[in-house]
Amino acid sequence: MEAFAKKPVWKRVILPGLTRFFSPRIDFYALLVAQADTTLRGVEGLEAWLSTGAAERCQVVRDLEHQGDEIKASLQRKLAESFVTPFDREDIYDLSVRLDEVLNSAKNSAREVEALNYCPRDASLSEMARNLVEGSRCLYNSFRNLNTNLTEAAAQANLARKSENRFEKVYRQAMRELFELNDFKTILRTLEVYRTMVQTASRIDMVAEKLHHVIVKIS
């Protein structure tokens, strides 16, 4: 039988003049790192406010939440304008949205404390806040390594998820102690604040989970 003739293997060649259309011109990694940094500083502001009760700390959380919104909006505009992205544009969008939800939840916690005129003298609440800061810092470290060291990025995302597990342990113990009180108003106020803190912890876990998903795809 006559051997089949080998077909030429075509390689995609990008003409020099077209390079700019196919090369990422916007550093989406840097935008995500900036948003993660703003998120971390917002959660740190919440923890500082719960520790000190200083009114200006609450405003810090609000201001950083607005900054986070601006970064997210800028990133979304640039996604729409970009022909090429460093990884799946839907994943970039989802990471940004989930980071925004962490900061929104932190702001909601601050608003609940303020609206309820809640004056915490609660060691458990402070410990919850420290766990939120730890988880947010791990998210920031994961984003910072996403473009350079995927192994470290995955490790930091895993640490963020572990911080959420530690948060849950503190929360469950705090709930047991709370329901030993006889002050109904204090119980209701504390429950509302705890609820928003739980939401923030859950949002941190969701970002970490999405980071793992992205890291597997781009590895």
Z-matrix of the N, CA and C atoms (Angstrom, degrees):
N
C 1 1.462
C 2 1.523 1 108.39
N 3 1.329 2 115.49 1 135.83
C 4 1.455 3 120.10 2 -178.46
C 5 1.523 4 110.10 3 -69.98
N 6 1.273 5 116.53 4 131.99
C 7 1.470 6 120.94 5 -177.93
C 8 1.517 7 110.18 6 -65.48
N 9 1.333 8 114.13 7 143.16
C 10 1.456 9 118.90 8 176.43
C 11 1.521 10 109.74 9 -67.94
N 12 1.309 11 115.66 10 138.40
C 13 1.461 12 119.81 11 175.94
C 14 1.519 13 109.59 12 -72.36
N 15 1.280 14 115.71 13 136.20
C 16 1.463 15 119.58 14 179.95
C 17 1.514 16 110.25 15 -71.16
N 18 1.325 17 114.58 16 132.26
C 19 1.455 18 119.55 17 177.86
C 20 1.523 19 109.96 18 -82.93
N 21 1.301 20 117.02 19 144.13
C 22 1.473 21 118.60 20 179.86
C 23 1.512 22 111.10 21 -65.02
N 24 1.310 23 116.19 22 141.84
C 25 1.452 24 121.86 23 177.20
C 26 1.517 25 107.92 24 -90.94
N 27 1.335 26 115.87 25 117.07
C 28 1.455 27 120.23 26 -177.45
C 29 1.522 28 110.28 27 -88.47
N 30 1.270 29 115.48 28 132.79
C 31 1.455 30 121.25 29 176.27
C 32 1.516 31 109.02 30 -107.47
N 33 1.338 32 114.63 31 141.24
C 34 1.451 33 118.13 32 177.89
C 35 1.520 34 109.03 33 -74.84
N 36 1.304 35 115.80 34 119.96
C 37 1.456 36 121.12 35 179.91
C 38 1.513 37 108.43 36 -113.37
N 39 1.317 38 115.87 37 125.91
C 40 1.458 39 120.90 38 178.61
C 41 1.517 40 108.00 39 -101.80
N 42 1.302 41 115.86 40 118.52
C 43 1.448 42 120.48 41 179.29
C 44 1.522 43 110.63 42 -62.39
N 45 1.325 44 117.56 43 145.55
C 46 1.471 45 120.18 44 -178.07
C 47 1.519 46 113.40 45 -51.15
N 48 1.332 47 116.97 46 -39.10
C 49 1.457 48 119.91 47 -178.10
C 50 1.511 49 113.80 48 -68.54
N 51 1.358 50 115.61 49 -18.56
C 52 1.466 51 119.52 50 -178.44
C 53 1.523 52 112.75 51 -99.52
N 54 1.333 53 116.46 52 -4.42
C 55 1.469 54 120.37 53 -175.73
C 56 1.526 55 111.86 54 -54.12
N 57 1.328 56 115.48 55 -40.06
C 58 1.461 57 118.87 56 -175.62
C 59 1.519 58 112.44 57 -64.72
N 60 1.354 59 117.36 58 -21.69
C 61 1.458 60 119.77 59 179.67
C 62 1.526 61 112.02 60 -81.40
N 63 1.329 62 116.62 61 -20.16
C 64 1.459 63 120.17 62 -174.86
C 65 1.530 64 112.91 63 -111.62
N 66 1.307 65 118.51 64 -1.17
C 67 1.461 66 122.39 65 178.89
C 68 1.520 67 109.90 66 -103.66
N 69 1.341 68 117.13 67 131.38
C 70 1.470 69 118.99 68 177.79
C 71 1.529 70 110.30 69 -59.85
N 72 1.307 71 117.10 70 122.72
C 73 1.457 72 121.37 71 -179.98
C 74 1.524 73 111.60 72 -102.00
N 75 1.313 74 117.30 73 -14.15
C 76 1.462 75 122.17 74 -179.18
C 77 1.527 76 108.72 75 -109.85
N 78 1.309 77 116.57 76 130.20
C 79 1.464 78 121.07 77 -178.25
C 80 1.530 79 109.17 78 -85.07
N 81 1.336 80 115.53 79 88.13
C 82 1.458 81 119.70 80 -179.22
C 83 1.521 82 111.62 81 -69.73
N 84 1.319 83 116.94 82 -27.75
C 85 1.465 84 119.23 83 174.52
C 86 1.531 85 109.90 84 -59.55
N 87 1.331 86 116.43 85 -45.66
C 88 1.466 87 120.54 86 -178.92
C 89 1.525 88 111.17 87 -64.99
N 90 1.315 89 117.18 88 -37.60
C 91 1.470 90 120.33 89 178.11
C 92 1.528 91 111.05 90 -64.24
N 93 1.331 92 116.71 91 -41.87
C 94 1.461 93 119.99 92 178.70
C 95 1.527 94 111.23 93 -66.98
N 96 1.338 95 116.66 94 -38.44
C 97 1.469 96 120.12 95 177.01
C 98 1.526 97 109.99 96 -63.20
N 99 1.337 98 116.83 97 -42.09
C 100 1.468 99 120.18 98 178.94
C 101 1.520 100 110.93 99 -62.74
N 102 1.322 101 117.23 100 -39.58
C 103 1.465 102 119.83 101 178.68
C 104 1.522 103 111.13 102 -69.32
N 105 1.330 104 116.62 103 -38.68
C 106 1.470 105 120.14 104 177.56
C 107 1.524 106 111.02 105 -64.92
N 108 1.338 107 116.65 106 -37.62
C 109 1.466 108 121.24 107 177.84
C 110 1.531 109 110.49 108 -64.86
N 111 1.316 110 117.02 109 -43.50
C 112 1.469 111 121.02 110 178.03
C 113 1.521 112 110.61 111 -63.31
N 114 1.325 113 116.21 112 -39.66
C 115 1.465 114 120.79 113 177.65
C 116 1.518 115 110.76 114 -62.20
N 117 1.323 116 116.48 115 -46.44
C 118 1.468 117 120.70 116 178.86
C 119 1.524 118 110.88 117 -59.28
N 120 1.321 119 117.33 118 -46.20
C 121 1.465 120 120.13 119 -178.73
C 122 1.530 121 111.54 120 -65.65
N 123 1.335 122 116.91 121 -32.33
C 124 1.459 123 119.79 122 176.38
C 125 1.517 124 112.04 123 -66.91
N 126 1.331 125 117.05 124 -43.02
C 127 1.465 126 121.14 125 179.03
C 128 1.530 127 109.92 126 -68.52
N 129 1.336 128 116.88 127 -36.89
C 130 1.466 129 119.85 128 174.90
C 131 1.529 130 110.38 129 -62.92
N 132 1.338 131 116.92 130 -37.86
C 133 1.462 132 120.03 131 176.84
C 134 1.516 133 112.02 132 -62.96
N 135 1.333 134 116.53 133 -39.30
C 136 1.466 135 120.21 134 177.04
C 137 1.522 136 110.53 135 -63.04
N 138 1.328 137 116.32 136 -46.05
C 139 1.470 138 120.16 137 -179.23
C 140 1.520 139 110.64 138 -61.88
N 141 1.345 140 116.44 139 -41.29
C 142 1.467 141 120.37 140 179.86
C 143 1.519 142 110.89 141 -65.53
N 144 1.313 143 116.57 142 -38.71
C 145 1.466 144 119.83 143 179.89
C 146 1.524 145 111.28 144 -67.04
N 147 1.329 146 116.59 145 -42.87
C 148 1.462 147 119.70 146 178.54
C 149 1.521 148 111.07 147 -64.51
N 150 1.327 149 116.71 148 -28.54
C 151 1.467 150 120.55 149 -179.51
C 152 1.520 151 112.44 150 -79.77
N 153 1.351 152 116.09 151 -35.91
C 154 1.469 153 119.51 152 -172.91
C 155 1.524 154 113.86 153 -107.51
N 156 1.352 155 116.18 154 -28.61
C 157 1.463 156 120.05 155 -176.70
C 158 1.516 157 113.59 156 75.54
N 159 1.346 158 117.81 157 5.34
C 160 1.456 159 121.17 158 -178.74
C 161 1.527 160 110.39 159 -68.26
N 162 1.323 161 117.54 160 129.35
C 163 1.461 162 122.15 161 -173.70
C 164 1.522 163 112.44 162 -60.04
N 165 1.347 164 116.90 163 -36.49
C 166 1.461 165 119.03 164 -176.32
C 167 1.524 166 112.10 165 -65.88
N 168 1.333 167 116.05 166 -23.50
C 169 1.466 168 119.32 167 178.60
C 170 1.526 169 110.58 168 -64.88
N 171 1.330 170 116.99 169 -37.40
C 172 1.461 171 120.39 170 177.94
C 173 1.526 172 110.04 171 -62.95
N 174 1.322 173 117.08 172 -39.86
C 175 1.468 174 120.84 173 178.54
C 176 1.519 175 110.96 174 -65.80
N 177 1.325 176 116.82 175 -33.07
C 178 1.469 177 120.38 176 176.41
C 179 1.517 178 110.47 177 -59.55
N 180 1.328 179 116.77 178 -43.80
C 181 1.466 180 121.13 179 179.20
C 182 1.523 181 109.74 180 -61.79
N 183 1.323 182 117.05 181 -44.72
C 184 1.465 183 120.55 182 179.17
C 185 1.530 184 111.40 183 -61.13
N 186 1.337 185 115.80 184 -46.93
C 187 1.463 186 119.78 185 -177.94
C 188 1.533 187 111.49 186 -61.64
N 189 1.320 188 116.02 187 -41.86
C 190 1.458 189 119.37 188 -179.79
C 191 1.523 190 111.26 189 -69.27
N 192 1.324 191 117.30 190 -32.32
C 193 1.470 192 119.54 191 176.21
C 194 1.523 193 110.24 192 -64.05
N 195 1.325 194 117.15 193 -39.09
C 196 1.471 195 120.94 194 176.20
C 197 1.535 196 110.61 195 -65.15
N 198 1.314 197 116.95 196 -40.62
C 199 1.467 198 120.48 197 177.35
C 200 1.527 199 110.87 198 -61.63
N 201 1.338 200 114.91 199 -42.08
C 202 1.454 201 119.25 200 178.10
C 203 1.516 202 112.17 201 -61.60
N 204 1.332 203 116.69 202 -39.88
C 205 1.470 204 120.78 203 176.89
C 206 1.526 205 110.89 204 -61.10
N 207 1.336 206 116.06 205 -40.75
C 208 1.468 207 120.19 206 -178.88
C 209 1.533 208 111.13 207 -66.31
N 210 1.325 209 116.65 208 -40.59
C 211 1.467 210 119.77 209 178.26
C 212 1.524 211 110.00 210 -65.19
N 213 1.330 212 116.61 211 -43.60
C 214 1.461 213 120.12 212 179.60
C 215 1.525 214 110.88 213 -61.55
N 216 1.333 215 117.42 214 -44.35
C 217 1.466 216 121.13 215 -179.83
C 218 1.531 217 110.49 216 -63.51
N 219 1.335 218 116.54 217 -41.23
C 220 1.464 219 120.23 218 178.55
C 221 1.523 220 110.70 219 -63.49
N 222 1.315 221 116.49 220 -43.84
C 223 1.467 222 120.55 221 179.31
C 224 1.520 223 110.60 222 -61.58
N 225 1.316 224 117.67 223 -42.08
C 226 1.464 225 120.56 224 -179.12
C 227 1.526 226 111.19 225 -66.48
N 228 1.333 227 117.59 226 -38.70
C 229 1.464 228 119.95 227 176.85
C 230 1.527 229 110.48 228 -62.71
N 231 1.331 230 116.29 229 -42.93
C 232 1.456 231 120.21 230 -178.30
C 233 1.532 232 111.38 231 -69.69
N 234 1.313 233 117.03 232 -32.01
C 235 1.467 234 119.70 233 174.15
C 236 1.519 235 110.65 234 -61.40
N 237 1.329 236 116.30 235 -44.00
C 238 1.464 237 120.89 236 -178.99
C 239 1.525 238 111.56 237 -65.67
N 240 1.333 239 117.03 238 -29.92
C 241 1.468 240 121.43 239 -176.61
C 242 1.522 241 112.90 240 -87.98
N 243 1.339 242 117.93 241 -16.23
C 244 1.462 243 121.29 242 -171.18
C 245 1.520 244 111.63 243 -90.95
N 246 1.329 245 114.44 244 133.97
C 247 1.460 246 120.18 245 175.84
C 248 1.524 247 111.10 246 -80.09
N 249 1.341 248 115.62 247 -35.41
C 250 1.469 249 121.49 248 -177.80
C 251 1.523 250 109.12 249 -124.85
N 252 1.335 251 115.94 250 137.87
C 253 1.468 252 121.62 251 175.84
C 254 1.529 253 108.64 252 -125.89
N 255 1.335 254 118.80 253 155.72
C 256 1.475 255 120.28 254 -175.67
C 257 1.525 256 113.53 255 -67.56
N 258 1.318 257 117.97 256 -25.59
C 259 1.464 258 122.72 257 170.47
C 260 1.515 259 107.46 258 -151.04
N 261 1.305 260 116.81 259 -179.52
C 262 1.465 261 122.16 260 -171.57
C 263 1.523 262 111.84 261 -46.58
N 264 1.342 263 116.70 262 125.58
C 265 1.461 264 120.17 263 -176.67
C 266 1.527 265 111.85 264 -64.07
N 267 1.319 266 118.12 265 -31.22
C 268 1.470 267 119.77 266 177.41
C 269 1.522 268 111.18 267 -66.60
N 270 1.333 269 116.50 268 -34.97
C 271 1.462 270 120.07 269 177.18
C 272 1.530 271 110.96 270 -68.99
N 273 1.326 272 116.60 271 -40.05
C 274 1.468 273 120.06 272 176.06
C 275 1.526 274 109.92 273 -60.29
N 276 1.316 275 115.69 274 -45.57
C 277 1.467 276 120.90 275 179.51
C 278 1.531 277 111.04 276 -60.79
N 279 1.336 278 116.19 277 -46.89
C 280 1.470 279 120.20 278 -178.12
C 281 1.526 280 111.59 279 -63.31
N 282 1.321 281 117.49 280 -41.47
C 283 1.461 282 120.22 281 178.77
C 284 1.520 283 110.86 282 -61.15
N 285 1.317 284 116.60 283 -42.82
C 286 1.458 285 121.02 284 -179.89
C 287 1.524 286 111.13 285 -65.05
N 288 1.316 287 116.89 286 -44.03
C 289 1.474 288 121.09 287 -179.58
C 290 1.521 289 110.32 288 -63.84
N 291 1.320 290 116.82 289 -42.52
C 292 1.470 291 119.48 290 -178.43
C 293 1.526 292 111.64 291 -68.89
N 294 1.318 293 117.20 292 -35.89
C 295 1.463 294 119.28 293 173.81
C 296 1.524 295 110.72 294 -62.41
N 297 1.308 296 115.94 295 -41.60
C 298 1.461 297 120.49 296 179.18
C 299 1.524 298 111.19 297 -60.49
N 300 1.315 299 116.85 298 -35.84
C 301 1.467 300 120.60 299 -179.83
C 302 1.526 301 111.64 300 -68.11
N 303 1.333 302 117.43 301 -31.96
C 304 1.470 303 119.98 302 175.50
C 305 1.519 304 109.91 303 -61.55
N 306 1.321 305 116.63 304 -48.56
C 307 1.464 306 121.06 305 -177.67
C 308 1.530 307 111.68 306 -68.99
N 309 1.327 308 116.33 307 -36.49
C 310 1.466 309 119.34 308 175.32
C 311 1.527 310 111.13 309 -61.49
N 312 1.323 311 116.63 310 -40.37
C 313 1.465 312 120.46 311 179.61
C 314 1.525 313 111.17 312 -66.70
N 315 1.347 314 116.22 313 -39.09
C 316 1.465 315 119.55 314 177.17
C 317 1.526 316 110.30 315 -62.41
N 318 1.323 317 116.49 316 -42.28
C 319 1.465 318 119.91 317 177.99
C 320 1.531 319 110.49 318 -63.87
N 321 1.333 320 117.10 319 -39.34
C 322 1.466 321 120.01 320 178.58
C 323 1.524 322 111.27 321 -62.95
N 324 1.333 323 116.36 322 -36.29
C 325 1.465 324 119.02 323 176.42
C 326 1.520 325 110.30 324 -62.31
N 327 1.337 326 116.11 325 -44.59
C 328 1.468 327 120.01 326 178.93
C 329 1.525 328 110.94 327 -61.94
N 330 1.321 329 116.81 328 -41.27
C 331 1.464 330 120.88 329 -179.05
C 332 1.527 331 111.36 330 -66.25
N 333 1.337 332 116.89 331 -37.79
C 334 1.467 333 120.17 332 178.93
C 335 1.527 334 110.47 333 -65.78
N 336 1.326 335 116.23 334 -44.55
C 337 1.470 336 119.92 335 178.74
C 338 1.522 337 110.03 336 -58.76
N 339 1.316 338 115.47 337 -43.86
C 340 1.466 339 121.00 338 -178.56
C 341 1.532 340 111.26 339 -68.45
N 342 1.330 341 116.99 340 -46.43
C 343 1.463 342 121.01 341 -176.54
C 344 1.528 343 112.19 342 -65.49
N 345 1.325 344 116.08 343 -35.98
C 346 1.459 345 120.53 344 -177.73
C 347 1.525 346 112.79 345 -87.30
N 348 1.347 347 115.09 346 -0.46
C 349 1.463 348 119.80 347 -177.56
C 350 1.528 349 109.84 348 52.49
N 351 1.326 350 113.02 349 45.77
C 352 1.459 351 120.51 350 -175.27
C 353 1.526 352 108.59 351 -88.57
N 354 1.299 353 116.85 352 122.59
C 355 1.467 354 121.91 353 -179.70
C 356 1.527 355 108.24 354 -110.27
N 357 1.315 356 116.36 355 90.31
C 358 1.463 357 118.79 356 -172.11
C 359 1.524 358 113.74 357 -70.04
N 360 1.292 359 115.25 358 129.27
C 361 1.462 360 121.94 359 166.17
C 362 1.523 361 104.93 360 -125.51
N 363 1.316 362 113.09 361 58.47
C 364 1.457 363 121.07 362 -164.25
C 365 1.527 364 109.24 363 -125.96
N 366 1.334 365 115.78 364 107.43
C 367 1.464 366 119.92 365 -179.08
C 368 1.525 367 110.78 366 -63.99
N 369 1.328 368 116.96 367 -33.94
C 370 1.465 369 120.51 368 -179.99
C 371 1.521 370 111.32 369 -65.90
N 372 1.334 371 116.07 370 -41.12
C 373 1.458 372 120.07 371 179.23
C 374 1.532 373 110.31 372 -63.59
N 375 1.313 374 117.03 373 -41.26
C 376 1.462 375 120.73 374 177.77
C 377 1.525 376 111.16 375 -62.73
N 378 1.328 377 115.92 376 -39.61
C 379 1.462 378 119.39 377 178.70
C 380 1.526 379 110.98 378 -67.93
N 381 1.329 380 117.10 379 -38.50
C 382 1.461 381 120.14 380 175.04
C 383 1.522 382 110.35 381 -58.58
N 384 1.336 383 115.70 382 -45.89
C 385 1.465 384 120.48 383 -179.00
C 386 1.528 385 110.90 384 -62.18
N 387 1.320 386 117.61 385 -39.24
C 388 1.469 387 120.44 386 178.56
C 389 1.522 388 110.94 387 -64.15
N 390 1.329 389 116.80 388 -37.03
C 391 1.460 390 120.19 389 176.72
C 392 1.526 391 111.83 390 -66.61
N 393 1.331 392 116.61 391 -36.19
C 394 1.465 393 120.10 392 176.30
C 395 1.527 394 110.63 393 -64.42
N 396 1.325 395 116.48 394 -40.81
C 397 1.468 396 120.50 395 177.60
C 398 1.525 397 109.87 396 -63.74
N 399 1.315 398 116.46 397 -44.44
C 400 1.464 399 120.26 398 -179.65
C 401 1.527 400 110.61 399 -60.49
N 402 1.338 401 116.13 400 -45.41
C 403 1.463 402 119.76 401 179.24
C 404 1.512 403 112.03 402 -63.25
N 405 1.330 404 117.33 403 -41.21
C 406 1.466 405 121.44 404 179.43
C 407 1.523 406 111.30 405 -66.25
N 408 1.337 407 116.22 406 -36.32
C 409 1.468 408 119.74 407 178.28
C 410 1.529 409 110.48 408 -66.83
N 411 1.312 410 116.76 409 -38.66
C 412 1.465 411 120.22 410 177.14
C 413 1.532 412 110.91 411 -65.28
N 414 1.331 413 117.15 412 -38.45
C 415 1.465 414 119.97 413 175.32
C 416 1.523 415 110.08 414 -60.61
N 417 1.322 416 116.47 415 -46.57
C 418 1.467 417 120.45 416 179.07
C 419 1.524 418 110.40 417 -57.64
N 420 1.331 419 117.07 418 -45.97
C 421 1.465 420 120.57 419 -179.84
C 422 1.527 421 111.49 420 -63.32
N 423 1.324 422 116.43 421 -35.42
C 424 1.461 423 120.04 422 178.23
C 425 1.523 424 110.75 423 -65.68
N 426 1.333 425 116.86 424 -46.92
C 427 1.461 426 119.93 425 178.34
C 428 1.529 427 111.02 426 -62.60
N 429 1.320 428 117.40 427 -37.56
C 430 1.462 429 121.67 428 -178.16
C 431 1.533 430 111.41 429 -64.49
N 432 1.333 431 116.48 430 -27.69
C 433 1.462 432 121.05 431 -179.17
C 434 1.528 433 113.68 432 -98.92
N 435 1.308 434 116.70 433 -1.20
C 436 1.469 435 120.34 434 -171.91
C 437 1.525 436 112.07 435 -62.47
N 438 1.319 437 117.93 436 -31.28
C 439 1.466 438 121.22 437 -177.07
C 440 1.518 439 112.84 438 -96.61
N 441 1.332 440 117.36 439 -5.97
C 442 1.465 441 119.25 440 -173.17
C 443 1.526 442 114.01 441 -128.00
N 444 1.330 443 117.96 442 -30.97
C 445 1.457 444 120.61 443 -173.64
C 446 1.527 445 108.64 444 -149.06
N 447 1.325 446 115.73 445 88.86
C 448 1.465 447 119.82 446 -175.16
C 449 1.526 448 112.20 447 -66.48
N 450 1.333 449 116.86 448 -30.23
C 451 1.466 450 119.78 449 178.08
C 452 1.526 451 110.28 450 -63.23
N 453 1.325 452 116.17 451 -46.05
C 454 1.462 453 120.20 452 178.96
C 455 1.536 454 110.71 453 -68.92
N 456 1.324 455 116.29 454 -37.40
C 457 1.467 456 119.62 455 177.89
C 458 1.525 457 110.51 456 -59.82
N 459 1.323 458 116.80 457 -42.89
C 460 1.471 459 120.96 458 178.72
C 461 1.524 460 111.02 459 -66.74
N 462 1.337 461 116.46 460 -40.26
C 463 1.464 462 120.11 461 179.65
C 464 1.522 463 110.93 462 -62.79
N 465 1.331 464 117.15 463 -41.87
C 466 1.465 465 120.57 464 -179.90
C 467 1.526 466 111.09 465 -69.11
N 468 1.319 467 117.79 466 -36.85
C 469 1.467 468 120.47 467 176.01
C 470 1.527 469 110.30 468 -63.40
N 471 1.326 470 116.18 469 -38.14
C 472 1.462 471 120.12 470 177.63
C 473 1.524 472 111.29 471 -65.79
N 474 1.338 473 116.88 472 -38.87
C 475 1.470 474 120.50 473 177.06
C 476 1.526 475 111.10 474 -64.89
N 477 1.330 476 116.76 475 -35.23
C 478 1.467 477 119.92 476 176.96
C 479 1.528 478 110.43 477 -62.40
N 480 1.311 479 116.67 478 -40.30
C 481 1.467 480 119.92 479 178.97
C 482 1.527 481 110.97 480 -68.42
N 483 1.328 482 116.98 481 -35.11
C 484 1.461 483 119.79 482 177.54
C 485 1.522 484 111.28 483 -67.51
N 486 1.321 485 116.97 484 -34.10
C 487 1.464 486 119.32 485 178.36
C 488 1.527 487 110.35 486 -64.42
N 489 1.330 488 116.38 487 -33.49
C 490 1.467 489 120.04 488 177.33
C 491 1.527 490 110.36 489 -67.59
N 492 1.323 491 116.86 490 -36.18
C 493 1.467 492 120.42 491 176.55
C 494 1.521 493 110.87 492 -64.68
N 495 1.330 494 116.94 493 -41.00
C 496 1.468 495 120.10 494 177.63
C 497 1.526 496 110.71 495 -65.71
N 498 1.320 497 115.40 496 -38.37
C 499 1.466 498 119.73 497 176.62
C 500 1.531 499 110.23 498 -56.78
N 501 1.310 500 117.07 499 -45.67
C 502 1.462 501 120.94 500 -177.87
C 503 1.524 502 111.72 501 -60.37
N 504 1.331 503 117.18 502 -38.39
C 505 1.465 504 120.15 503 178.64
C 506 1.528 505 111.03 504 -63.86
N 507 1.338 506 115.45 505 -43.71
C 508 1.466 507 119.85 506 177.91
C 509 1.531 508 110.02 507 -63.09
N 510 1.312 509 116.33 508 -42.79
C 511 1.467 510 121.78 509 -178.65
C 512 1.533 511 111.40 510 -61.84
N 513 1.316 512 116.77 511 -45.73
C 514 1.465 513 119.14 512 -178.69
C 515 1.527 514 111.72 513 -63.63
N 516 1.322 515 116.55 514 -41.43
C 517 1.462 516 119.72 515 177.64
C 518 1.524 517 110.65 516 -64.83
N 519 1.331 518 116.27 517 -40.79
C 520 1.465 519 120.54 518 179.72
C 521 1.521 520 111.20 519 -63.57
N 522 1.320 521 117.16 520 -37.07
C 523 1.469 522 120.80 521 179.13
C 524 1.529 523 111.02 522 -66.06
N 525 1.317 524 115.83 523 -39.55
C 526 1.475 525 118.81 524 177.78
C 527 1.523 526 110.48 525 -61.88
N 528 1.328 527 115.68 526 -43.93
C 529 1.467 528 119.56 527 -179.44
C 530 1.527 529 111.17 528 -68.73
N 531 1.319 530 117.10 529 -35.93
C 532 1.462 531 120.99 530 -178.50
C 533 1.523 532 111.44 531 -61.60
N 534 1.329 533 116.77 532 -42.08
C 535 1.461 534 119.78 533 -175.53
C 536 1.526 535 112.95 534 -80.58
N 537 1.316 536 116.34 535 4.03
C 538 1.460 537 119.75 536 170.40
C 539 1.530 538 111.42 537 -87.79
N 540 1.351 539 116.33 538 -9.46
C 541 1.462 540 120.93 539 179.12
C 542 1.528 541 110.86 540 -77.55
N 543 1.311 542 115.38 541 158.64
C 544 1.461 543 120.65 542 176.62
C 545 1.531 544 112.79 543 -106.25
N 546 1.325 545 116.36 544 -3.95
C 547 1.457 546 121.66 545 -178.31
C 548 1.533 547 109.49 546 -87.46
N 549 1.336 548 116.38 547 102.75
C 550 1.461 549 121.32 548 -173.61
C 551 1.526 550 111.47 549 -64.72
N 552 1.327 551 117.66 550 -40.83
C 553 1.463 552 120.24 551 -179.30
C 554 1.527 553 111.55 552 -63.68
N 555 1.326 554 115.44 553 -41.50
C 556 1.462 555 118.65 554 178.26
C 557 1.518 556 111.09 555 -63.38
N 558 1.323 557 116.26 556 -40.30
C 559 1.466 558 120.30 557 178.80
C 560 1.524 559 110.51 558 -60.48
N 561 1.338 560 117.15 559 -46.52
C 562 1.468 561 120.56 560 -178.51
C 563 1.530 562 111.38 561 -63.92
N 564 1.324 563 116.58 562 -45.47
C 565 1.463 564 119.73 563 -179.89
C 566 1.527 565 110.76 564 -61.40
N 567 1.315 566 115.22 565 -45.86
C 568 1.461 567 119.92 566 -177.56
C 569 1.520 568 111.38 567 -64.84
N 570 1.325 569 116.20 568 -39.14
C 571 1.470 570 120.36 569 178.27
C 572 1.519 571 111.40 570 -59.23
N 573 1.318 572 117.05 571 -42.76
C 574 1.465 573 120.88 572 -179.71
C 575 1.524 574 111.33 573 -63.89
N 576 1.317 575 116.35 574 -42.03
C 577 1.460 576 119.87 575 179.15
C 578 1.527 577 110.33 576 -67.56
N 579 1.332 578 116.33 577 -45.29
C 580 1.463 579 120.02 578 178.00
C 581 1.535 580 110.76 579 -57.40
N 582 1.323 581 116.12 580 -40.02
C 583 1.472 582 120.58 581 -177.33
C 584 1.527 583 110.74 582 -59.38
N 585 1.335 584 116.95 583 -44.06
C 586 1.459 585 119.48 584 -179.76
C 587 1.526 586 111.54 585 -68.84
N 588 1.329 587 116.67 586 -33.27
C 589 1.465 588 119.93 587 177.37
C 590 1.529 589 110.37 588 -66.56
N 591 1.325 590 116.23 589 -39.47
C 592 1.467 591 120.54 590 177.44
C 593 1.529 592 109.99 591 -61.70
N 594 1.322 593 117.33 592 -41.23
C 595 1.457 594 120.91 593 178.71
C 596 1.523 595 111.35 594 -61.18
N 597 1.321 596 116.33 595 -40.67
C 598 1.468 597 119.68 596 178.95
C 599 1.522 598 110.62 597 -63.70
N 600 1.322 599 116.84 598 -43.76
C 601 1.465 600 120.60 599 178.62
C 602 1.522 601 110.91 600 -61.34
N 603 1.325 602 116.05 601 -40.42
C 604 1.463 603 120.56 602 179.08
C 605 1.522 604 111.26 603 -64.62
N 606 1.327 605 116.42 604 -39.17
C 607 1.476 606 120.00 605 179.48
C 608 1.533 607 110.79 606 -66.48
N 609 1.322 608 117.41 607 -36.63
C 610 1.467 609 120.41 608 176.71
C 611 1.525 610 109.91 609 -61.81
N 612 1.309 611 116.32 610 -43.73
C 613 1.463 612 120.70 611 179.01
C 614 1.529 613 110.99 612 -62.30
N 615 1.319 614 117.51 613 -37.58
C 616 1.465 615 121.07 614 -179.95
C 617 1.529 616 111.72 615 -66.18
N 618 1.339 617 116.83 616 -37.59
C 619 1.470 618 119.51 617 176.26
C 620 1.522 619 109.59 618 -65.34
N 621 1.328 620 116.69 619 -45.19
C 622 1.469 621 120.53 620 -179.22
C 623 1.524 622 111.15 621 -61.73
N 624 1.319 623 116.46 622 -40.41
C 625 1.466 624 120.41 623 178.26
C 626 1.529 625 110.79 624 -62.33
N 627 1.336 626 116.54 625 -43.24
C 628 1.461 627 120.38 626 178.96
C 629 1.525 628 110.64 627 -66.23
N 630 1.326 629 117.70 628 -37.06
C 631 1.459 630 120.66 629 176.60
C 632 1.528 631 111.30 630 -59.48
N 633 1.323 632 117.24 631 -44.29
C 634 1.465 633 120.79 632 176.92
C 635 1.530 634 110.40 633 -58.43
N 636 1.311 635 116.67 634 -43.10
C 637 1.462 636 122.28 635 179.74
C 638 1.530 637 110.30 636 -59.80
N 639 1.325 638 116.52 637 -46.55
C 640 1.468 639 121.56 638 -179.12
C 641 1.521 640 110.96 639 -66.52
N 642 1.332 641 117.02 640 -42.70
C 643 1.459 642 120.95 641 -178.44
C 644 1.531 643 111.05 642 -61.48
N 645 1.324 644 117.02 643 -40.77
C 646 1.468 645 120.60 644 177.33
C 647 1.534 646 110.31 645 -62.47
N 648 1.327 647 116.56 646 -40.67
C 649 1.465 648 120.08 647 -177.80
C 650 1.524 649 113.01 648 -68.37
N 651 1.319 650 117.88 649 -35.95
C 652 1.460 651 119.74 650 -174.39
C 653 1.529 652 112.99 651 -97.21
N 654 1.323 653 116.62 652 -3.85
C 655 1.482 654 119.98 653 179.82
C 656 1.534 655 110.92 654 -67.77
